[in-house]
């Protein structure tokens, strides 16, 4: 059985990340946003589904992808803060930033989040005998989407 993560884990991690005086305000905002999300008692399944998609479930448009892009930018020659680097140091920094971006944009990272989204969006008990034709079509469409994502994953 998987270990359940309560909001305390997120709060403690975000507090650790932002514990200090030299923390960039943007990092403080990200951490505060995550804490706000996990402590929001007003979330319903639809809002939870949307948040999961925005965090890591959408194919190419989610925060994990944005983090990868930010790392790649911050380690690239486009970042003026790195202008004093030697060519070798700049290439090495840029290469590792690029590799980090690839890791964070790996389609497999979204698979489990997508599965959680599908599970949230599926009725608890589905009795095909009691579905309307429209519900049957919608369920069939969702099953096809999940199967397609599974088939498209690199092996």
Secondary structure, DSSP 4 states (H G I P E B T S, - for coil): -PPP--HHHHHHHHHHHT-SSS--HHHHHHHHHHHHHHT-TT--HHHHHHHHIIIIISSS-SHHHHHHHHHHHHTSTT-GGGTTS-HHHHHHHHHHHHHHHHHHT-THHHHHHHHHHHHHTS-SS--GGG--HHHHHHHHHHHHHHHHHHHHS--
